[in-house]
Amino acid sequence: MADASTGATSRYAGRVVLVTGGGSGLGRAIALGAAAEGATVVAADLSEAGLAETAQAVGSTGQVHTVVGDVSTRDGARSIVTAAADAGGGLDVVFNVAGVLRTGPFPELTEADVALVLGVNLGGTMWIAQAAIPHLLARAAEPGPDGAQRDVNICNIASNAGLMGTAYTTIYAASKAGVVSFTRSLAMEYIKTPLRVNAVAPGGIETPMTQAVTFADDTDFDLVRPYMGFRKMSRPEEIAAVVLFVASGEASAMTGSIVSADTGITAG
């Protein structure tokens, strides 16, 4: 629904959304977009300072609550989801955005690298979803503002790295491939319920995470170029627009979908 006076939409009016990784980058862009469209936003992150900046950015344009927590453990995820549902009086949408990246030659990966990347990117996505599903299904049982079925859903952030081979990011790629498979499998497990489960797979985004990436001096960039693409990296707002569509009622026919938003990297 569009506001004729401002051009803004209100697709999220009356909806409570949880955004993990909401303290920066894509998570912050999604939080800002959802708040501007009428959502009650709960932003979760490990960084209290980052969350404060997100809340300040939302300002008076929307409603935002913040939760400091760790998605990589089951108990941490449950605490985040419980706080989100309590703050908003329910839960309609979960955006699993929290993620970390480690780059480098595969032989140099440490146990700590593997545990961190798998724990946050895949484990965090799974634990947040597990904790959120009872709240989402309870919300679906309530009548919507117009008496229609409420649209409840989970939108995970995958990556082009989960859809293709990417040298020097092996564990990150493995974690995102796991997110892709998890998304499809969870969608099928709940296919007979109102719950929708989808993922968006971006390419490179101009965020603090990608800006911190470095490559060793002996990196073979012939192996890197195929997944750098031919266009510029995306801005967080560009990917947030795709994510917000997928989780909106306008995309009610979509579940089990993996939506590429990677500037054509995986197209050929």
N, C-alpha and C positions, 0 to 999 in steps of 0.2 A: 504494500500500500504506500503511495507517495503523498507527501505533504505538498500541496500545490503552491504554498507560499515560499517554501524553502527548497523544494526539489528532493528533500531527504525522504527516505523510506522509513516505515515503522514495522518492518517484518518481525522485529523481536519485542514488540510491545507486550508486556505482561509475561515475558519469559525470563527465567533465571538461567544464566549460563556460567559455567565454570571454565576458566582458561588457565591451564597449567603453563608454566614458563611465561607468565604474564608480566614479569618484571622488565622485559626488554624485547627488542627485535620483533619477530612475527607475533609472538604472544601479546605484546603491548598493542600492536596494530589491530589485532583481532578484538582485544578488549575495548579499544577506542571505537572501533567500527560498530560493535554490538551495542555499546552504551549509546552511541549516537542514534541507533535505530530503536531505542526504547527498552533495551534489556536491563535487568538488574544483573550486573557483572560481579562475579567473584574471581579475582585474579590471585593465583597461587604461585609462589616462587621461593627459592632458597634465599634470595636477596631481599632483605627488608628495605634497603635503600632503593633498589630497582622498583619495588612495589610502590613505594612512596612517590616516585617519579611518575609511575603510571597513574596513580590516583590523582596527582596534581594535573596531569595532562587531560584526564577526563573532566576534572573540575566540575563546573555546574551544568555541563552538557548532558550528564547522565548519572546513574547510580552505580557506585563501585564499592566493593568491600575487598579487603586484602587478607590473605592467609599465608603465613610463612610456614613452609613444610617441605618435606622430602618425598618425592613420588617413588623413589627407587625401592622402598620397603612397603610391605603390605600394610603394616601399622601406620606408617607415614601417610600412605594414600588414603586409608580409611579416615584418618584424622582430618585430612584436607577436605574430603567429600562431605563428611559430617558437618564440618564448619561451614561449608558452602551451602548445604541444604538448610542449615539452621539460619544462616544469615539471610537467605533469600526466601525462606518459607516454602522450599521445594526445589526441584531441579528439572530443567527441561532439556538442556544441551550441555554436552561435555566436549571441549576442545582440548585434545591431548597434544600439546605443543612442546612441552619441556624436552630439551634434547642437548646432547653434548657431542663433540667431534674430536677424534684423535687421528692424526695423519702420520704417515711414515712407512718405511719398508716393513713388510710383514714380519720378518725375523726379529725386528727390534721391539715388537709389541710386548708389553709387560702384562702380568696377571692383573695389576691394578688398572691398566688401560682397558682390558677386556671386561673386567667386572664393572667398571664405571659406565662404559658405553652401553653394554647390554643391560645393565641395571636401570639406567635412566631411560634410554630410548625405547627398549622393548619391555623390560620389566615394569617401568613406570606407566607405560601405556596400558598394560594388562591390569596392573593393580588398581589404577584409577577406574578403569572400566568395570572391574569386578565390584568395587565398592559402590560405584554410581548406579549400576543397573537396577537394584531394588528401588532406589529413589526415582529413577526415570520411569519405571513401570508403574509405580504408585501415582506419579504425576499423570501418566497416560490414562489412568482410571478416572481422573477428575474431568468434569466437563470443561471444555475450552470457553473462552470469553463469549464466543458466539454460539455456544452449544455444540460445536463440532468436535471431532476427535483431536486431541492435542497431538502435535508433532513433537515427539521426543527422539533425540538421536545423539550419537557419538560421532565426532569427526576427528580422525587421527591424522597426524602429519607424518607422511612417509617421505620419500625422496626419489629423485631419478636414480640415485645410487642403489635403491632397492629393486630397480627394474633392469639394471644393466651391470656389467662388470666395470669397476672403477679401481684402477691401480692406486696404491698407497692409502686407500681408505677402506681396507678390507673389513675391519670389524664394524665400522660405521655402516658400510653397505650391508653387512650381514644383519645388523640390528634393524635396518629399515626394510630389508626383505622380509624379516620376521613381522614387522608391522603390517606389511602388505598381506601376508598370509593370515595373520591374526584377524585383520579387518574382514576379509572374506569369510573366514571360518565363523567368526562371531555373528556376522550378518546371517549366515545360514542357520546357526543355532537358534536365533531369535526371529526367524523368518515368519513364524506364525503369530508373532506379537506385534504391537504397534511400533516397537523400537527399530529405528534405522541405524545402520553402522556403515560409514564410508571413510575414505581417506583421500587426502590431496597429496600429490607427489610433486613438490616444487623442484626446480633446479637450484642454482646458486641464488641466494638472497643477500642483499646488503645489510647484514646484521653484525653485531659484535662477535658472534661465533665465527662467521666466515672471515671477517676482517682480521681475526687473530691467527688464521691458518698460515703456516709457513712450510716450505719444502726444503729438504736437505740440498746441499750444494751438488751432490751427485745424482739428483733426481733426473730420470729420463723423461723429459717433457713430451716426447713422442707418445708416451703412454698416457699422458694426462690430457692432451689436446682433445681427444674424442669426446670427453665429457665436460669440456669447458664451453662448448657451444659456439655459435656464430654471433649471438646477440649479447647485449649487456646483461649483467645480473639484474634480477628483479628487485624492485623496492618492496619492503614489507607490506605496504598498503595494496600493492597490486595482487599479491598472493592472498592477503586478508579478504579482498573482495571475492575471490573464488571460494575461499573457505566459508565465508558468510552466506554465499548463495547455496552451497551444498547443504548447509545445516538449516536453511530456511524452509518454510513451507512451500516455497516455489519449486523445490527439488524433491517433493514428496514421493516421486516415482523412483528415486534413487536409493538403493541399499546394496551393499556389497560392491560398490563402485570404487575404483581407484582412478582418480582424476589427475591426469598429468597437467602441470602448469609449469613447464620446464623450458620455455622458449624454444621448443622443438628439438631438444637434445636427444630424446629417445625416439624421435619420429623416423630416423633413418640411419 
